[in-house]
Every structure is written in structure tokens, then in C-alpha cells.
Amino acid sequence: MRKSLITLAALVVFVTLGIAVPPPAAGQTPAQQSSAPRSKAKAVGAIKSISGNAVTVTTDAGAEVIVVIQPSTWLVRIASGQSGLKDLKTAEPIQLQEVEVGDRLAALGTASDDGKSVTATSVVVMKKADIAAKLERDRQDWQKRGVGGVVKSIDAATGTITLSTGGLNASSTLAVVVSKDTMLRRYAPDSVKFDDAKPGTLDQIKPGDQLRARGTKSADGKELAAEEVVSGTFRNVAGTVVAADAGNSTITVQDLLTRRPVTMKIGPDSQLHKLPAMMAQRIAMRLKGGAASGAEGSAPAGAPAQSARPSEAQGAGMGGGPRPGGPPDFQQMLNRMPPVTLAELQKGEALMIVATEGTSDTPSTAIILLSGVEPILSAAPSQASTVLSPWNLSTGGNIGTGE
């Protein structure tokens, strides 16, 4: 029983944090994802429907599994933030009638022969209202205690990651210190969604990566003891349009630095904007050193509430105008710029793009595409590709919340 509780406690971490369970290996069904014997199974995800004692769960990997709850099933509910073995021992027993669609569930049990259902011996449920409350607490905590930027160096011996947290020509640094208790996650090569991030290790992080962290800052503000870190490798490309194919949702750009064409996908979450001419001129002046430095230096790039919804940005004090104690936030300005479509982009037009790393099988996907950048490319071609860094890793959602 203790071994089952420990295993279930690990699953509850998935329920609490909204982490995707690794997909099954080739040829395996969702109920066969563990390395345990075939008859043992687990199911973690959101409840889609309930019919009698059969609960249909949509797993975080996108599959559907039916969890059969029997009178002998150990069925309990935990509050938001609980996930340990001690919490499970004191969890509140509930009846199946108290379980609702939208709740999250973690179950252990026995798989059916076809792997499409699990007869549960133990089930832990978290109410959807508790999940919403936790997401809001996490969002606020990332706002208050989140930092981020581009990785400059990593000292594995001391667990210290040095970040460049500024932008344009006003960079500042911050030391992020990780420990054995720090939760490390790594973005998938084809996604910037927090839900797609997988558990990672310190040795996966390398210079040039984008990184977000939250934790406690030192008194002098130069160091952060990290509780959670999420990082990823992304591409910065500055160049001119070779071809824009709206039908296939792709764009080919002549990279300004490599002089080679690069083809990228434009996905549903890609943000395409046009930089106003006046703003482009001002950025160009800063890159040439013609304006006051420090315009971006103190902006913490890790505030996860940097979403495309202006009301949230304003509520965070980062609506693109002056912030309390700081200058304008360029990342928030991006969200307010006019949208542009692939069909509007002309051959030879200058662009700056941030994209996923991609793989040999999956081309890069544009995350942020910015047109109207001719003055910037003319002023500082060697720096142009990094103007959008550090950018908002959580396109379309709030980092750290699972949205």
C-alpha cells in the first residue's frame, strides 16, 4: 500500500502542476505507459464525462481513457498545492457523486486487455475550482517573483546560471541559482507552450537559451534562488522576405547573417505584427547609441502575465507605457502593434523573427514575426536578430500557470 501511495503521490504532482504525462512508446496504449507489468496502469488528466461508475478522462497527452471506479476504490480529494505522500494520507475521502466534469484526476489500477480502460484501485481528484485558484496564485507569483532573459553562462559546479536580462543596448545580468529542490523544465523543440514543457536537467541549458525562473531574490537584487526554471532553445532571424505562401502557411526569409534562405511555418499561435515607423526609428537610434541607454535594462522579462490581452498587461503595470520604477516594456509594446498577415508581406520586405528550434523532421515555427523593421536592420544588422530577446516564452498563455 505504501508503494502504491508513493507512486500515486508522483502522479498527483502531474495533477497539481498540469504537467503532460510522457506519451506512450510506439505500439503502446495510454494505459501501458509505465514500466510496470502490462496489467498495471495509470491515468492522469481532466475529466471529460461521467456515466455511472465510468469516468472518461482526457489525458494530458490527448488520449482518452475510461477509469472504472468500484466500491472498493480508494477515492479522495486533495486541495490545490497538495501533492506529497503526507497529503495523500490525510486526503479527504469523497463519493463518486462529488466528482464533476472538469476536475483533474490521477488513477492507479489495472488495465483492460485493449488498454482503453483502467479499473482503479486508487483515485485522487482535484476540483476544477481549486485548479483555477492555483493558476491565479501561480500567475501572480510569476509576476511578483519571476525573472528571465538570455543565458550567458552556466556554472554546473555551483548551479549558477547567469542571465542577460536587458534588451537593445542596455543589458544587465542576474545570477539564477538552482538547487536539488529546483524544478527544472525544458520547452519542446516545436512548442513554446508551458504545458508542452518536459522535466529537464541543468546540463541541457546552454548559452543563448531563453530562460524564465521564479524564486527569491537576494537583498541586492543580483541573485535569485530559483524554485522553478523553464528554458528552451529558440531561433532569432533577421532578414528579407523571399516568398510568403499563405496557402501552405510558410514564409521563406533570406537570413541577414548567414545569407541563406530559411523556411518557417506560421502556426495558429504565431504572432505577426507590424512595427510602427516611429518606433522602428527610435529603436534604430538606440542600437546606434544615439538615444539614452537603459531603456530596457531593468525590465524583468520573466513576468509570465505578459499575454496578448492588453487588460492583463495594464493590470501588471506593464501596458507598454512607463512602469512604476522602470522604463517602457518593449515586450508589452509588441502585443499592441498592428497585426499583419502573410498575404500582406512583400518580397524583399525586412523582418525580424523569433521561432522554435525545430528538428530534422519538424521545421521551425514562427513565434513572433515583426515587419516594418528596415531602419533597425540598416542601423545595426549584427544586433537586429536579438532585438526581440528576451521575449515572451509563453505565447498565447501565461507561463507557469498551465494555461
Phi, psi and omega in degrees: 000320180296319179298319179295321179297318180297315178298317180293325178299321177296321178293324181296330175301321177296318180297314184293318187265347180074027181280139179289135175285137181305140181293157181293156177291164182305129178088354181264152174267164182304330183280359183246028188282336182277167179273003178289170178305159186307324185289340180274141183212161175221153177218128180225129178165196181264142181285122181268319181202161179226126178225106184064237178259013179256119181249118179272125184244130171268112184288165180292345176272357176097355180274166176246133179228137176268123177258117181266119182256120182260167177303332181274355182293133175283107187241116183224164177238139175244156178274163177302135178096347178270140180199354185271173180298321179297320179295322181293324180295332182252012181296156184275119176295140180225168175260156181302328180297341180274351180277139184232157173299135183101339175294157174260149189220141171233125184230145170239143180178210183246132182279148172287167182299325181272358177073011184265353179217160180229123172274110193278137170262330180220136179221131175242132184239142170238128183294145181298328178293322178293323179295315179299320180294321179293319179300319180292319177297318179296318180301315180293324181292321176297324177297313186283322189239014181267143175225169177183170180166205180256133181291125176266317182201162179227129174250096184296329182296322181257356182068034183250128177248122178266124181253144166264114188256000181267189177214170182052231184254029183225067184276144172229163184239157178214137177266120176257118184255123179255152179230183179294341180267353181288133177275115181255131177228157184229130178292145176293151183294345182241018183207150174242014180278138182300323181296337181271354179290141181248158174305137183231183179228162182297324183288351175280338182280135181219161179306139181097346178291152168275141183215140172236144179213151171227148183172209184248126180277151175289167183300326181273358177075010184263353184218146178231124174277107191278134171263330181212137181225134173230132185221167178190160177259125182228160183257139172245120182233131172238133182181198182239151183291127171266315179201142175238115184251094182295328181297319180260003179055049177228158174221138178247128184236138173278108183298129184294327184272314184273344183063023180244149178286142179232126178254131181230154175275150170249112184261178181296336180264358180295137179255116180248121183225159174247126181282124177302144186302318182296319180293320179299320179295320181294319178295319178300319179296320179295318180297329178274358180082017184269356178236170182299135179281169177090007184298331181240000194300323186261006183283113177287114186284357187266002180297110189289349181279011178286084182250178181278001180266112185304324183297323178292319180297319180293322180296332180275001182077020183227052185277012180102347176260192180298136177258155176304119178076012183203168180278180179300149179261110184297326181295322178289328178298323180304317183295340183262357182285154180300140177286157176223150180251163177301321183295337182275344182282131184255151177302132181091352180289140182280139180224154166235133187226138165250132185220163175294161182294320183076173177225181179295335181261340184236116180292162178298148175245130180294133177260307174234127175238126185235120175259179181075027188252016182307315180300326181290314180295327178287323184286318185209076183300329181285338181258346189302322185291347182252005181299325182276008179248139355283142183247183182277104183298330188262065181302128176080005180195185182252119182299139178086358181247346182082000180288000000 
